[in-house]
Amino acid sequence: MKEILNTLFEHKTFSREQSKEILIKMTSGEYNEAQMAAFTTAYCMRSITVEELSGFREAMLELCQHLDLNKDFNLIDLCGTGGDGKDTFNISTLASFVVAGAGYKVAKHGNYGVSSGCGSSNVMEYLGYTFTNNSDTLRNTLDKAGICFLHAPLFNSAMKNIAPVRKGLGIKTFFNMLGPMVNPAKPQNQLVGVFSLELARLYAYLYQKSEVNYAILHALEGYDEISLTCDFKVFSNEGERIYEIEALGFDKVDPKNITGGSTVEESAKIFKSVLENNATTDQNNVVLANAAMALKTLEPKWSFADCYYKAEESLTTGKALKAFNTLLSLQ
């Protein structure tokens, strides 16, 4: 580890192979918590490279428990990196149920909050969902509810050595960058939200080399999702595009109107109100805009408006709520 830290102190970068080896050694327990905290902190002080991101990703995918769900279903994941410091409510998780209610199959990858108060796993657990990595159970929920929830620690048990370090630091790290890229179901479609344009470009470079249908989005005020507080940029199989919220027909949203991620109780209350169609207009619109972009990833020939109307129908008719209730009932 001393040599690795000196490489960071000298502002040098790691190759893909070196990055993969570092992460494998971290998860194997070869380094102690102090060493891992030092590495993670020092690494956060500079930008990640494509080679490093690729190596870390390879290590995570090699170590995780794999699922064969994509052989039976055309899957999509809606997942953000987190780490944007905005403390929004659980927008991508709610959008996942909207997409499932619209008739598509969602393999939602999630975890407890590290740099935020309430991650997707926090709210799902609070609302009564029991995490599982049983492939038959997950396949059944996909078939009947249109969605399965993949709690990251169950599929990446090697990460248990790093979890205390991440929790102790309480800040975004390069593990935030990896989350959306290491879904064990390896979905054929992905909507990924990232906290910076720099990271969006790195993601786009890596996804261009894959067979995944993807949309990588970043709201220009720093959100890792469509916030409707500002315009947003999307990198996809079709290229790059900036979406202007006014041109899409939305009024600009006040940031305080989409907060709610600071406590699990508050997040769960908002979560249920959205699914039960009792939320505010701004809360609904933000969820539906993200669901619409996911649908556009699945149906690239559709206009954003068509996708939005499809998402809105899922929410207002109770199909999204049904997907959620069915998921809970199949445990």
N, C-alpha and C positions, 0 to 999 in steps of 0.2 A: 504493500500500500504506500510506503514511503516514496517509492519511485513513481507511482501513479500521481500522488499529490504534487511531487516536484514537477511533473509534466504540466499539471494545471497551473502551478505557480509561475512557470516559465511561459505561459500563454500558448502552449502547444496543444495540438488536437490529437485525437486517437483515431486509428483506422477502424473499419467495420469489425475486423477480427478482434482487435484489442477491446473494443467496446463490448462485444458479445462476451468475451472472457471475463471482463470486469464484473458484469452483471451476474453471470453464472457463479462467480466466486462470492459475490455479495450474498446471493440467495442460499448458497451452500453453507454459510456460517463461517467461512474462512477468515472474514474480517470481523472485528468486534464493533459494538455500537458506536464507540467514539470514532473509530476509523471511518465507518460508513457515514456518520454525521459530518465529519470533516470533508469527505469526498463530495457528499451531496451539497453541502453549503458552498464549497469552493466552486463546484461545477455550475451552480446557479448564478455565479458572478460573470458568466460569459454565455454567448449564444451557442446552441447546439448545432452541429454540422449534419449534413445529410448522411455521411458515412456513420457517424455516431448513432444517430436516430435509427438507422437501418440495423446496425449491430445490436443495439438494445432490444429492438423489436424482435429480431431473430432469436435472441436468447429467451425472451418472454414466451414466444410461440413454441419454442422447443421444450420449455419447462412445463407448460400448462397442460391440463387434461383436455384432450380434444373431443369434440362432439361431431357426429355425422349427420346432424340435422339438415344441413344444406343439400343432402342427397334427396331428401323427400320434400323440401319446401324451398321456394324462392324467397330468401330472407332479406330483411333490411334491419339495420341497427341505427338508432338515433342517439348519438352520444357526444357530449362535449368534453373538452379537456378539463374544464373547471379552471380554477386559478385566475379568473378574471377579477376577483375581488368585488363583484357587484352584488352578491347576496340576493340574487333573484330567487323566486320560488322554483319548483321543480318542473321547468318548462318542457325540457326534452322528454322527460318521463311521461308527462301528461300527453304530449304530442304522440308518443308511442302508442298509447291506448286509442287515440283518435285514428291513427293509421290502421291499427288492428280492427277497430270498429268499421272502418271503410272497406274491409275485406282482404287486407294484406297480412302477411306473416312477419311478425316482428320478433327478433332475438335481441332483447334489450340488455346491454352490458352495463352493469352499475357497481357502485361501491359506496362505502361510508364516506361522508365528507371529511376531508383532511384540511384543505385551506378554506373551506366554507363550513357553516354550521350544520348543514343538512344535505347530505348527498342522496341520491336516488334510493340506495339501500336503507338509509335511515328512515325515510318516509314510508317505504314499502313494508318494512318490518313493523313500524309503528301502527300501520293500518291493518296488520294481521297476516301478512304474507310470511311463510316459512321458507327460507332459502333451501334449495336442493341442487345437487349436481347429478341426479339420477336421470339418465338420458330418456328412459321410457316415460317418466313423469313429464319431462320437458317437452317431449314429442306429443304427448297427450294434450298438454295445455296449448301448444301451437295449433293442434288440429281443432280443438273445441273452442278456445278463447281467441285464437289468432295471435297469441303472444306468449313468450316465455321470458322469465327474468333470470339473468345469469349474474349471480353475486360473485364478483371477481375473486375474492379470497378462496372460495370453494374450488376454483379451477386453477388457481395459482398458489398452491400451498407453500411453494418455495419462498413466496414473498413474506412469510410469517416472520422471518428474521429482520426484514426491513420495515415492517409495519410499525414497530415501536419508534423507530427513528423518524419516520414520516410524521407520526402523530406528535412526537416530541417537538419537532421543528415547527409544525403547524403552518408551513408556507408551501407555495407551489414549488414543485421540483420537476425534474425531467420525467418522473413517473406520471405526472399529470399529462405530459405529452404523449405517453405511450398508451394510456387507457383505451382510447377509441380504436387503436390499431391492433389490439391483441384480443379481440373477441374470440373465445374458443370455438364458437360455431362457424367462424369464418364466413360471415354473410356475403352474399353476392352483390349486395347493395348497401351503401353506407351514406348517411348524412352525418357529417362531422363538424362540430363547432370548435373553433380554436380562439385563443385569447390574444393572438397577435398576427399581423399580416406576414411577418417574417416566418412564423411557424406554418401559416397557411400555405406559403410557397413551398416549404420543405415537404409538407404533406402532399401537395399536388405533384411534386416531382416524384415521390415514391409511388403514389397511386397511379400515375401515368404508366408505370411499368407493371401494373397488376391487371387482372381481368375484372376488377370490381367496377360496378357502376357507382360513381361517387359524386357527392357535392360537399365541398369543404367551404364553410361559411364563417365569416367574421364581420360583426357589426363594427363600424368604423370608430365608434366611441370606446371600443375595447371589450365588448361582450363576446362570449363564445357561443352565441346563438342570435337569432333574429330578435332584436329587442324592441323594434319599432320606435326607439328613441332617436334613431339616426339611420342613415342609409347603410347598406351592407354589401359586402363583396362576396361573390361565389366563384370558386374554382371547380369546374366539373369536366366530364368527358367532352363536353362541347366547347370548353375554353373558359375564359375569364369574363366576368360581367359584374358591374355595379348596379344594384337595384336601388332606385330612389323610392322611398316609402310613399311620398306624395303621388308619384306616378302609378303606384300600385293601388291607390285609393285610400290610404291610411292617413289619419291625423297623427302628428308627432306625439308620442307617449312621454309623459313625465316619468323619469326614472323611479321616483318613489312609488309609483303605481304598480310596479312589477317586482317590488322587493318582497321578502317573506321567507328567505332561506336561513335566517339566523337561529331559529329554534325549530325542533322537530314538530312540536305541537302546532305552531303557527303555520308551518309548511303543510302539515296534514290537513288543517282546516281549509286552507286555500285549495289544496289538491281535491278534496271532496266537493268543494263548492263549484270548481270548474267542471268536474265530471257530472255533477248534478245540475249543471246549467244555471247555477245561481251566482256565478262570479261577475265581476265588473266587466264592462265592455273591453277595457284595455287588457285585462287578464285573458279573456277569451281570444281576443285578436292576436295576442302574442303567441299563444298556444297554437291557434289555427294557422298562423303564418308559418311556423316551424313545421307543422304537420303537412302543410301544402308543399313546402320545399322537399320534404321527404317523398311525397307522392309524385312530385315532378321528377325526382331522381328515378323512381320506378317507372314513370310514364313520361319520358322526355318530350314526346310529341304534344303533350297537353300544355295549354297555357297556364300561367300561374293562377289566373282567375278560375279556370276550370278546376284546378287542384284545390284551391281555397274553398270553392263551393262544395266539393266532394268531402273535404274535411269538416266543413260546417254542418253538413247533413249528418255526418257520423256523430257529432257532438250533440246537436239539437234534438235528434230523434232518440237519443239514449243508447245508441250502439256502442259508443266508447265506454259508457258506464257499464253496459252489459259485458263487454270484454273484460273489464276490471273485476266485476263481481264473479264472472265465470272462472277467471284465473284463481281467485281466492277459494272458490268452492271445489276446485280440483286438486287441492293439496292432499 
